[in-house]
Amino acid sequence: MNRFSNRACMSLVVFFLLVVTVLSGCSSTNNANNTNNAESQNEAKEVSGDNKGATIKLGLPSSNSSYLPLFVADKKGFFQDRNLTVTLKKVQGGVIALRGLQTNDFQVISSLPESVITGVAQGADVKMIGTLDNQSMYSIYTTKDINSPEDLKGEVVATNRTGNGTDIQLRWWLEKNGLDPDKDVRIIEAGENSTRLQSLMTGQAKLTILSQPTDLKADTSGMKKLAVMRDELKTYNHNMLMANGDFLKNQPEAAKAFVEAVGEATEYAKKPENREEMVMLIMDELQMEKQDAEKSFDFVLPALADKAEINREGVQWAIDTTKETGMLKEDISTDQLIYENTSAK
């Protein structure tokens, strides 16, 4: 065999070895990619459990810093980690939110407990699945000339709407302070927080009940804070999470994952090292100045409920008080209202 033939044979051998090496490398890379993909899928499965994924429309009847755990869960990816797609939508008041929940326009809403109590008593297929806070977010404000509850006799008091949670708490406070809401004062319906504050500023009413951040506007406008409700009402769930019955029946794991995400977000919000981030988030979500956002955060922080867990005594208080005011005629129990399968325990 001549030198040309030898060289040709050697070239073919080298080429064959190169091909084998490249193919082996590709095979190794593909195996590694397949392993990584399998590990990623296992991690996702561990996070979501039996939850196959769900789209949840969440109705919020106001704008306040108590919604901080919802903002955190959305921005930090706690919903997404559990294979949930959650959209937050503002609606005008708890009545519209509850109506949307019943018609399945929303799968979850935030609401005061009293409106849901009366709704369930009338046959609404909804349940309480958690709470954002376990203290009242309300404060009692008056005009400058009112120094004590006794000064309110014969005066006008502004509520939201007769029979809703705001109204029931206001009536409870009046009675607790020695006033008959149906005799000693005249109660008018003034609507949401902003218009209730306006009723004080224009002199239309002498007292109303406000939540944050409207209470900050009341402070700057010269209104007098006569009482902080959480100082007198020790057991309460304010911004509760309510779910549609069909959603709970058909996607129970998604409901559980939702509450778990809110609980994780609450834990994150409570960490001292995250304070500045939380203030910035409130500023962004509620379009507030930093000073007001700090005040609002400091007011909300002690009330945030660990693991979004419902205080049953608070629910019972809401049942009893709603009945005492005459807004609830039927007997109803906490078991009829609370959906247990989302409990973090």
C-alpha positions in Angstrom: 0.0 0.0 0.0 1.5 3.5 -0.9 1.8 6.4 1.3 -1.2 8.1 -0.2 -3.4 5.1 0.7 -2.0 5.0 4.3 -2.8 8.7 4.8 -6.3 8.2 3.4 -6.9 5.4 5.9 -5.6 7.4 8.8 -7.8 10.4 7.8 -10.9 8.1 7.8 -10.0 6.7 11.2 -9.6 10.2 12.7 -12.9 11.4 11.1 -14.7 8.3 12.5 -13.4 9.0 16.0 -14.5 12.6 15.8 -18.0 11.6 14.8 -18.3 9.2 17.7 -17.0 11.8 20.2 -19.5 14.4 19.0 -22.4 12.0 19.1 -21.5 10.8 22.6 -21.3 14.5 23.7 -24.8 15.2 22.3 -26.2 12.1 24.0 -24.7 13.2 27.3 -26.1 16.7 26.9 -29.6 15.4 26.0 -29.5 13.1 29.1 -28.5 16.0 31.3 -31.3 18.2 29.9 -33.8 15.4 30.4 -32.6 15.0 34.0 -32.9 18.7 34.7 -36.4 18.9 33.1 -37.5 15.9 35.2 -36.1 17.6 38.4 -37.9 20.8 37.5 -41.2 19.0 37.0 -40.8 17.2 40.3 -40.1 20.5 42.1 -43.2 22.0 40.6 -45.2 19.0 41.6 -43.9 19.3 45.2 -45.0 23.0 45.3 -48.4 22.6 43.9 -49.3 19.2 45.4 -52.5 17.9 43.7 -53.4 21.4 42.5 -53.5 21.1 38.7 -53.5 24.9 38.2 -56.4 27.4 38.4 -57.3 30.9 37.4 -58.8 32.8 40.3 -60.5 36.2 39.9 -60.3 38.1 43.2 -62.7 40.9 43.9 -61.6 43.7 46.3 -64.3 46.1 47.5 -62.0 48.9 48.6 -58.4 50.0 48.5 -56.5 49.7 51.7 -53.2 48.5 53.2 -54.8 45.4 54.7 -54.6 43.9 51.3 -50.8 43.8 51.7 -50.6 40.0 51.8 -52.4 39.8 48.5 -50.1 42.3 46.9 -47.1 40.5 48.3 -48.3 37.1 47.1 -48.9 38.5 43.6 -45.6 40.4 43.3 -43.3 37.9 45.0 -44.7 35.0 43.0 -46.2 33.0 45.9 -49.4 32.5 43.8 -47.4 31.4 40.8 -45.3 29.0 42.8 -48.5 27.1 43.5 -49.6 27.0 39.9 -52.2 29.7 40.4 -53.0 32.6 38.1 -54.7 35.3 40.3 -56.1 38.5 39.0 -57.1 41.3 41.4 -60.0 43.6 40.5 -61.4 46.5 42.5 -65.2 46.7 42.8 -67.5 49.3 44.3 -68.3 47.9 47.7 -68.9 44.6 49.5 -72.4 44.2 48.1 -71.2 44.2 44.5 -68.3 41.9 45.5 -70.6 39.4 47.1 -73.0 39.5 44.2 -70.1 38.8 41.9 -69.0 35.9 44.1 -72.4 34.3 43.9 -72.6 34.6 40.1 -69.0 33.1 39.9 -67.7 36.4 38.3 -65.2 36.1 41.2 -64.0 32.9 42.8 -62.7 34.7 45.8 -63.4 38.1 47.4 -62.4 40.0 50.4 -65.3 41.1 52.6 -66.4 42.0 56.1 -68.0 38.9 57.7 -71.4 40.4 58.5 -72.5 40.7 54.8 -71.5 37.1 54.2 -73.3 36.0 57.3 -76.6 37.5 56.1 -76.0 36.2 52.6 -75.4 32.6 53.7 -78.5 32.8 56.0 -80.5 33.7 52.8 -79.1 30.8 50.9 -75.9 32.1 49.3 -73.4 29.3 48.4 -70.3 30.9 49.7 -67.8 30.1 52.5 -65.1 31.8 54.6 -61.7 30.3 53.7 -59.3 32.6 55.5 -58.7 36.2 56.7 -56.2 38.9 56.0 -56.4 40.3 59.5 -57.8 39.4 63.0 -58.5 42.9 64.3 -60.8 45.7 63.3 -59.4 48.2 60.9 -62.0 50.9 61.8 -61.7 54.1 63.8 -64.4 56.4 65.0 -64.1 60.0 63.8 -66.1 63.1 64.8 -66.2 66.8 64.2 -64.1 69.0 66.4 -67.0 70.0 68.7 -67.7 66.4 69.8 -65.7 65.4 72.9 -67.5 62.3 74.1 -70.3 59.9 73.1 -72.8 61.9 75.2 -72.3 64.9 73.0 -73.8 62.9 70.1 -77.4 62.8 71.5 -79.7 64.3 69.0 -77.0 64.5 66.3 -76.6 62.9 62.9 -74.3 59.9 62.4 -73.1 58.7 59.0 -72.9 55.0 58.1 -72.2 53.2 54.8 -75.4 51.3 54.1 -77.9 50.0 56.6 -77.3 46.4 57.5 -73.8 46.0 56.1 -70.7 45.2 58.2 -69.7 48.8 58.6 -73.2 49.8 59.8 -73.3 46.9 62.3 -70.0 47.8 63.8 -71.0 51.4 64.1 -74.2 50.5 65.9 -72.4 48.2 68.2 -70.0 51.0 69.2 -72.9 53.4 69.8 -74.7 50.9 72.1 -71.4 50.0 73.9 -71.0 53.7 74.7 -74.5 54.2 76.0 -76.4 55.4 72.9 -79.5 53.8 71.3 -78.8 54.0 67.6 -82.5 54.2 66.7 -83.4 56.9 69.3 -80.5 58.9 70.5 -79.0 59.6 67.1 -80.2 59.8 63.5 -78.2 57.5 61.2 -77.9 58.4 57.5 -76.4 56.4 54.7 -73.4 58.1 53.2 -71.7 55.4 51.3 -68.0 54.5 51.1 -65.2 55.8 53.3 -64.5 58.9 51.2 -68.1 60.1 51.1 -68.5 59.3 54.9 -65.5 61.6 55.6 -67.0 64.2 53.3 -70.2 64.1 55.4 -68.1 65.2 58.4 -66.2 67.9 56.6 -69.4 69.5 55.3 -71.2 69.3 58.6 -73.8 66.9 57.3 -72.9 64.4 60.1 -71.1 64.6 63.5 -69.7 61.1 63.6 -68.7 58.3 61.2 -66.6 55.1 61.1 -63.5 55.0 58.8 -60.8 52.6 57.8 -57.3 53.3 56.5 -56.1 55.0 54.5 -59.1 57.4 54.6 -58.5 57.8 58.4 -55.2 59.6 57.4 -57.2 62.1 55.4 -59.5 62.6 58.3 -56.5 63.4 60.5 -55.1 66.0 58.1 -58.5 67.6 57.6 -58.8 68.3 61.3 -61.4 65.6 62.3 -61.1 64.1 65.8 -60.4 60.4 66.3 -62.7 59.5 69.2 -61.9 55.8 69.3 -59.9 53.0 67.7 -62.2 50.0 67.3 -59.6 47.4 68.0 -59.2 48.9 71.5 -62.8 48.1 72.3 -63.5 45.2 69.9 -60.9 42.6 70.9 -62.0 39.7 68.7 -62.7 40.2 65.0 -61.8 39.2 61.5 -62.0 42.3 59.3 -60.9 41.6 55.7 -62.0 38.0 55.3 -61.5 35.8 52.3 -64.7 34.3 50.9 -64.9 31.7 48.2 -67.6 30.6 45.7 -69.2 27.2 46.6 -68.7 25.7 43.1 -65.1 26.7 43.1 -64.6 25.0 46.5 -66.4 21.9 45.3 -64.5 21.6 41.9 -61.1 22.9 42.8 -60.5 22.4 46.6 -56.7 22.1 46.2 -56.6 25.4 44.4 -58.5 27.0 47.2 -56.0 25.5 49.7 -53.1 26.7 47.7 -54.5 30.2 47.5 -54.8 30.4 51.3 -51.3 28.9 51.8 -49.9 31.6 49.4 -51.6 34.4 51.4 -50.2 32.9 54.6 -46.6 32.8 53.2 -47.0 36.4 52.0 -48.2 37.5 55.5 -45.1 35.9 57.0 -42.9 37.7 54.5 -44.6 41.0 55.2 -44.1 40.7 58.9 -40.3 40.2 58.8 -38.6 43.4 60.1 -36.0 43.3 57.3 -38.7 43.6 54.7 -40.3 46.7 56.1 -38.9 49.2 53.6 -40.0 46.9 50.7 -43.5 46.7 52.2 -43.8 50.4 52.5 -42.7 50.8 48.8 -45.2 48.2 47.7 -48.0 50.1 49.5 -46.9 53.3 47.9 -47.0 51.7 44.5 -50.3 49.8 44.9 -52.3 52.5 46.6 -50.6 55.6 45.2 -49.6 56.9 48.6 -46.9 59.2 49.8 -44.1 57.5 51.8 -45.1 59.1 55.1 -48.7 57.9 54.8 -47.6 54.5 53.6 -45.5 54.1 56.7 -48.3 55.1 59.0 -50.7 52.8 57.2 -48.3 49.9 57.3 -47.6 50.4 61.1 -51.4 50.3 61.7 -52.0 47.2 59.7 -49.0 45.1 60.7 -50.1 44.0 64.2 -53.4 42.9 62.8 -52.2 40.7 60.0 -53.4 37.1 60.6 -50.7 34.4 60.7 -51.3 31.8 58.0 -54.5 33.7 57.1 -56.1 31.7 59.9 -59.7 32.6 60.8 -60.5 33.5 64.5 -63.6 31.6 65.2 -64.5 33.7 68.2 -64.4 36.7 65.9 -66.8 35.0 63.5 -69.1 34.1 66.4 -69.0 37.8 67.6 -70.1 38.9 64.1 -73.0 36.4 64.1 -74.2 37.5 67.5 -73.9 41.2 66.8 -75.6 40.9 63.4 -78.5 39.1 65.2 -78.7 41.7 68.0 -79.0 44.5 65.5 -82.0 42.7 63.9 -80.2 42.2 60.6 -80.1 38.5 61.0 -83.3 36.6 61.7 -82.1 33.0 61.2 -79.9 30.9 63.4 -76.5 30.2 61.8 -73.4 28.6 63.1 -69.7 29.1 62.4 -69.6 25.6 60.9 -72.0 26.7 58.2 -69.8 29.7 57.4 -66.2 28.4 57.6 -64.7 26.0 55.0 -62.2 23.9 57.0 -60.2 22.3 54.1 -58.0 25.4 53.6 -56.7 25.3 57.1 -52.9 25.4 57.4 -52.9 23.1 60.4 
